[in-house]
């Protein structure tokens, strides 16, 4: 047999016909963000109202994976017209069903309205958040029910696996991956095809294929979303990798904190086995491959390849020296190919559409070297002080300005952009002067940051860069495995020095001492966690040195964040004596008569900032 089994195709086509008989399909997001916002309640309300209006045979409710626009959840797209509804509640549903589904009048008040115009944008394709995105790894998001294998197959799912098994030799698959220039999306950016070739050429057996879904970066949820939205694309990518390298067994290492992703992954594996797409003699081509799941216990360091494999073997999750390559001596000392979720998600489309198509997207030239560019797209979790938070996928080379302002909608609450941190805790902080920087592996590295797995945290004028550096270092202090001295002791010393700076205890010369310590840790730490940990410190010193100097020399925090260096005051000219701040103050440090200016007793004030948060006259300020 040279194609997908007839039974599988017939069932997927039947599923397609079942949907096509409906006049409308309500594509309701059921990713983690929307589920936590109540999308299941909305599903129940929709089904009740549709039945009440006798529309349940005309309008279908389809629970999809993450739509990406997490800030506006729960979201729903009405197909085939592409009408986008957001911030829904179950109370909105009776009106929505009666007006739109019954009478054909879309409900404008439930549509997305950009803050600049407040004019409703009816169609998803016209919303700025989606316009500049290009979906490869996320191509099925919001379009299929992730728990139905038939819907994945109906959108060319497992067609790439059928192609490689019936028309390509393993060596040809490896060469196509090398030609594509796909670099690992987990953080290191190593050429995927070279990794596959080295694993295939390794003489020992058996060989293993592992998917790293242990996503521990603060603010990052790219891999989780892909697994929740399209689990079969990961399984198909892993199966193609297994065929290429000669493996018969695969594992997905996934965080136990991802219950929804885990549930959908388990179902996807079971369905793929039932349909003969995992297991023995796949597609009657004599290829055996199966996948098991290994739950991670929440250790950040286990995102590192060798620590991950040690954890799978039941040992302490500690990295080892990199001169021993996992593609030659990995899991149980056997050749192991490890890629992350997003990397595998790109593989089926590369096999279907070819390396030339893939290299037409992105930057650089891979014709001379697999390291010669950043091809394809990259998925980012865009979070922080930006209007449109969510999951975005853009071509490599898209600028920070386009991502933050065109897609992200700019900075929230009318504040001024200050910096963006990319690449997770080991990434750097990039200032406003570099907003037009093209985002790819090489450009981010040049400015002291990194691509990482794809976290992108936006900061505004109210963020203190010293405090930001302290936050990431303190996070890594708690996550360091402690195996090597530079990371174990170096991070603790960095944390101590940063805390001294934030509390006004640091002396002149501390910045130079801190920089020297960073260089030592970077050059001597065992693994990438320790070597990259210094990036937030070095980049904030490089681009925001004046803030460090203000903390040390003037004993002031310019952003008004570091409590030991600030004092809250009330502007008598702005205070109208509403008493709101006095009522909310936990220390009763604010006094004053009603309708007259109030004062803050600095001896009692604990600098919690509640007074400034609740003041609607902008009368509370930091001195």
N, C-alpha and C positions, 0 to 999 in steps of 0.2 A: 504494500500500500504506500502511495507516495504523498498522500494528503492527510488532513485531519479526518478521523473516522466519520463515516456517514451518519452514525447515530448522534454524534456530538453536533455535527452541522445541522441536522434536522431539528434537534432540540433547541439550538440557538436561534434557528430561523423561526421556529414556533413561538419562542419568546418574543421575537421581533414582531411577528404578526399579532400577537396578543396586545402589544402596546399600540400598534398601528391602527387597531380598530377603535381606539379612543380618540375623541375629538381634541382633547387636551391631555398633556402629561404635566403634573405638578412635581417638579424636581426639587425635593425638599432636602436640604443639607442635613446629614446625620454624622458629621465629623464631631470630634470631642468638644470643640468650642460651641457648636450649635446645640449639641445634646445637652451640655451644661446650661444652655440658655433656654431650654424647654422645647426643642424641636419634636420630641415624641408626643408632648401634649398637643402640639399643633397638628401632628399627624392624626391623632385621635379626633380632634375637633374637626378637621377637614373631612374625615370619613363619615362622621356623624352628620355634618351639614350637607355633604353630597348625597347621602342617603335620604335625608329629609327633603331635598329638592329633586329627588329622583334623577340624580346625575351620576350615580355611581357606575352606570354602564357606559357613560360618555367621557368621564374624567378620571384619570388614574393618578394615584399618589405614589410616587417613586422615591424611596429613601436612598439618596446618593451619598458618596463620600464627601470630604471637605471641598467646599466651593472656593476657598481661599480668602474670601473677604470676611475674615473672622471678627473684625471690629463691628460689623453690621449684623451679626447673627442674632436670631436665626434668619437664614435667607432662603428664598425659594425662587426658582425660575420657571415661568409658565411657558411650556413649549406647545406648538412649534414657533410661537411669535417671539420668544426670548424676553418676555416681560419680567423684570427683576423686582422682587419685593424683599424688604429688609426690616430688621428690628421687629419682627412679628411677635404677636402674643396670641394665645388662644381666644382672647376676647375680640380680636380683629377678624376672625374667620367667618362668622355669619355674614358680615357685610361683604367680605371679599368674595365669598361663594355666590351670594345673591347678585352682586353687581357685575363681577367679572365672568364667572363661570356660567351664570344663568342668563344675564342680560347683555353680556359682551362689552361691558364698560369697565376698563381697567381702573383701579382705585389709586388715584394720584397721591393721596396722603400717605400711602404705604410704600411709595417708591423712594429710591435714593435721591437725596438732594445735596449737591455739593455746597459746602458752607459759604463759598464765595458768591453764589448766585441764588441759592435757595429755590432754584427751579428744578422740578422733578425731571429725572432722566429715566424714561420708561424702559429702554432696552439695555440689557447687560453689555452688549457689544459697544455701547456708546458711553459707558462709564469709564472715566479716566483710569481707574484702578486696573482695568482689564485691557485697555487699548494697546499698551506697549509690551504686553506680555506675549511670549511665544512658548507654547506648551509642547514639550517632548516627553519628559519624565512624568508630567502631570496631564498628559493628553486626554485621559479619560475622566478627569475630575469633574464632578457634577453632572456627568453624562450617563453613568451606569450605576446600578445597584451593586456595590462591591461584594455582596454576599451571593451573587448569582453568576456562576461561571459562564452560563449561556450568553449573558450580556457582554462579558469580556470577549468571548469568541466571536460574537456578532460584530465586534469592532476590530476584526483581524487578530484577535488574541490567539496565541499559540501557532499562528501562521509562520512566524519566523522560526520557531522550533521545527516545524514540519519542513521548512526549506532547508535548514542546515543538516537535518538528519537524512534527507533524501537527495540533496543536490550538492552538498559540500563535504569535503573531507575535513577532519579536525584541524589539520594544518592550514587549510584555506580560511577557516573561521578565525584562527589566530592572526593570520596575515591581514584579514579584513579589519580586525580590531586594531592592529598596529597602524594600518593606513588611516583609520578614522581619527586618530589623535586623541581619543577619549582618555582623559586623565581622571584619576580617582577622585570622587566627590566627597570622600570622607575627611579630607583635610590635608593629606600629604601631597596630593596631585601627581602621584606616580603614574606613568603611562600604563593603562590597563592592558593593552596588548602585549607589552614587554613582560608584565607580570604573568600573564597567561602562558606565554611562550616558555619562560623560565620554569614554571611549574610543570608544563607538559614535558620539557626536556629532562626534568629531574628523574633519575633512574629508579628511585625507590617506589614502592607501592604498599598498600593502597594509597590513593590520593583523595583529598577532601576539598569540598567547596564550602566556604563559610560566608554568610551574609552578616555584616555588622549593623545591627539595628539598636545598638546601645548608645543612645543619643543623650548625652549628659550636659551639653552646654546650656548655661542659663539663657532662657528666651528662645531656644531653638526647638523646633518641632517639625522639621522638614520630613525626616524619615518616617516619623509617626504618621504624618498625614498621607504619605504615599502608601504606606501599608494599609491604613484605614480606607483609603479611596480606591485603591487598585492593587490588591495583594497579588493577583495572578501575574502582573507584569514583573514582579520581583521573582516569583517562582520560575517564570519562563526564562528570565535572564540568567538565573542560577543554573537551570537545566542546559542552556546553551553553553555556559561556561564549563559545566561538568563534561559535556561532550568534547569541548575543545581541549581540555587539559587531561582527560582520561579518568575522571572521577565517577564513582558510583554512589557516593553518599554525600549529602549536604546538610548543613545546619544553619538555622537562623538564630543568632544570639540577640535576644530582644529584652528590653527593660521590663521588669515586672510592674513598673508604674504605668504601663501602657495597656490597660485591660481591654479596651475596645479594639485596638490594633491586634492584640493577641487573639481575641475571639475570632476576628475576621480572617486572620492568618491561619488559624487552626481549621476553620471551615474551608478555606481555599485549598489547603493541602489535602483535606479529605475528599473534596470534590474532584480535584485533579487526579487523585488516585482512582476514584470511581470511574472517571472517564478515560482512564488509560494514559494520562499525560504525565503521571509520575508512577514509579514502580518498575515492574519487569517488562521488557520488550516494548518500550514506548513506540507507538505508531508502527508496530510490527517491523522495526528496523534493527532489532537485536541490541538496543541501547537500554541499559538498566540504570535508573537513578531515582533515589528517594530522598526526602527531606524531613528532618526532625527539628524540633524547637528546643532551644536551651534558654532558660530564664536567667537574666542577669539580676544581681542583688543590689544594684544601685550605686556601685562604685564607679566614679568618674574615670579612674585610671584604667578600668577594664574596656574602655573604648580604644585603648592602644592595642595593636594587634597581638603582640606576644603576651601581654597581661590577659587579654581576652581568652586566648587559647589555654593559658595556665588555669584560668578560672573554669573553663570547660572540662579540664582534666581533673578537677577537684582540688587543685592546689591554690595557694594564696595568689591573688591577682596582682602579680608584680611583673614589670617589664624585664626583658633581658637585653643583652648587647645586640645591636642591630647587624653586626657582621655575620651573625648566624641568620640566614634568610628563611622566613617562614615558608616561602615557595619551595624550599628544599628540605627544611626541617621544621615543620609547623606542628599541627595538632598530632599528639602522640608520636612526635618525631617523624612524621610523614609529610611529604609535600602537600602544601595547603594553599589554595587560592582564596584570599580574603578580599572582598570589596564591600562597600557599604550599600545601603538600600538604593540610593539615587543612581549610583553607578550601574547596578544591575538593571534598573528601570530604563536606562538608555539603550541597553543592548538589543532588545527585540527590534526597535525601529532602525538601528544601524544595520542589522542583518537584513531587514526587509527592504530598506530604501538605499542602502549602500554607503560606503565610506565617503564617496565623493559628495553625496548630498550632505552628510554630516559635517564635512570639512568646509562646506560653503557657509556655515554658521560659525560665528565667533571671530577670534583674532589670531594672528600669527601664521606661520607656515610650517606644516608638519611634513612636508615632502622630503626635507633633508634630515630631520630629527624628530622622534616622538615627543621630545621636550620643546619643540619649536613653536608652541602656541597654546591657546586655550580655546578649544573647539566646542561647539554645541552651546547649550544653555546652562544656566545654574539656577537652582531653587534657593530662595532666601526666605527666612522668617523675618519680616520687617516689623519691628516692635519698638517700644519706647515712646518718645515725645513726638509722635507723628500722627497725623489725622487718620490715615487709613492703615491700620495695622492689619497684618495678615500674611498669607503665603503667596509669594510671587515667583514666577519663572521668567527669566529674561535672557536674551542672547549674551554670551560673553562679550565684553567690550562696551556694554551699556554703562553710562556714567552714573556716578553716585547721585548727581543732581537729578537725572531722569528717574531714578528709582525712588528717591526721597520726596521729590517735589511733583513730578508728573504722575507717578503711580501712587506714591504715598500721600499726595495731596498737600505736602508741606507740614510745617510744625503746628501742633495743636495749641489752642488757647492764645493765638496771636503772638506767641513768643518767637524769639530769634534762634535760628539754628546755630549750634555751637560745634558739635562734633558727632561722629558716628564711629561706633566700635564694631569691627568685623572680625569674624573668625573665632568667636567664643572666648573663653578666659585667656587663651594663649594668643589672641589677636591683638592688634594695635588700635589706637584711637586716632582717627583721621580728622583734621580740622577743616574749617570752612574754606580755607584757601585752596584746598584740594578737591572741592566738590565736583569739578569737571574731570576727575580721574576716571579713566575707563576701568571697569571692574573685571579683572582677570587675574590669573595666578601670578604672573610676573609683575604687573603694575602694583598690586597690593603689597607684594614682598618688597618692592623698591622703596615704598614709603614707610616700611617698618611694621606693616600689618600682615595679614594672611587671609586666604580664602576660607580656610577651615571647612567646617561642614556646611556653613551658610547662615550663621546667625548674623543679624545686622541690627544693632541697638542704637537708636537715634537719641541724641541728647540736646537740650536747649540751654539757654543762658543761665538757667537756675541750677545747673549741674556743676559741681566742683570737681575739677579734674584730678586733684589729689585724692579726694574721697573715692572717685571712680577707680583709680589705681589701687587704692586700699581694699575696695570691695572685691576686686578680682583676685588680688593676692591672698586675702583672707579666705576666699573660696578655695583656692588651690592649696593653701596650707592644710585645710581640712580634708582635701582629696588626695594629697600626695601619699603614695604607698610607703614612703620612708625608707626605701631600699638603698638609695644613694645619698651620700652626705650633702652634696651641693644643693640638691632639691630640698631635702629634709630640713637642713639647718639654714640654708640660704633663704628660703621662702620665709621662715620664721623671723630671721633678722630683717628682711625687707618689710614684713608686716609691722615689726616693732618700730622701725624707723618711720614708716608712713603714719603710724598711729601717733608717734611723737610730733610729726609735722602737723597733723590735724588737730592736735591738742595744744599746740603752741609751745611744746617743750624742746623742739629741735634747735640746734645751734648752727651757726654759719659753717659751711663745709659739708653739711649733711647731704646736699644734693650730689656733690661730686663723689662722696663716699657711697651713696646709693647707686649711682651709675656704675661705679667700679664693681660693686657687688653683683649687679645685673650681668655685666660682661663675664664675670667669673662663673656664675651659674649657667649662663648661656653656653659657655665653652666647655663645661665639664659635666653637666648633668647627663644621666644615663639615657633618658628617653625624651620624646618630644614634649611631654607635659612640663618637665623641668626647664628644658631649653627654651620653650615658647612662653613660659610663664612671665618672663621679664618684659615681653612686648608692651603690655599696658603701661608699665612704669617708664620704659625708655621713650615711648611715643608721647606720653603726657609731659615728660620733662622736655623733650625736643620741641614740641609744638606749643606747650603752655607753661614754659619755665617761669614766667612772671607770676603765675599763681603759686607755685612752690615758694618763690622768693617772698611773696606777700605773706604767706603763712609763717615763714621763718623770720624775716626781718621786721615786718610790721605787725606780726601777730594778728593778722586779719585774714578772713576767708572772703575773697571778693564775691563769691556766689552766695554767701550767707547760708552755708550748709553745715560747716563744722561748728558744733555747739559751743565748744570751749572758746571760740574766737569771735563770737557774735553777741550782740545785745539787742533785744527787741525794744522798740520805742513806738509811741503813738503820736502821730502828727495832729496837734491840737486844731490846726486849720481844716483838717479833713474829717476829724471825728465828730459825729453828730449825736453822740451819747446814746446810742440805741441799746447799750448794755449787753449786746450779744456776746462780745468777747469776754466780758466779766462772767457771764453765766456759764460759758464753756470752759473757762480756765480751770484746769484740774488742781491748781495750787492756790486758787483765790488770790492771785498776785496782782489782779487788776481792780482798781477802785475808781469811783467817780459817780457823780449824781446823774440821774436820767436827763437826757437832752443836753448834757454838758460834756466837754472833752474828758476822757479818761486817762489814767496814768498806769504804768507798769512798775511794780516794785521789783527791781532787779535782784534784790537779795532773795526773794521768794521764787522768782522765775526759773524754771528748769529748761527753758529754751525748746519747748516741744513744738512750737510753731502753730498751735491750734488757733491762737488769736489771729494770726495772719490769714489762716485758711478760711476762717468764718467771717472775717470782716468784709462787708460788701461796699465799703467806702474807700478801700485801698489806703486806709489810714495807718495801718501797722507796717513798719518798715524795719529793716535790719541795719544797725549801725556798726 
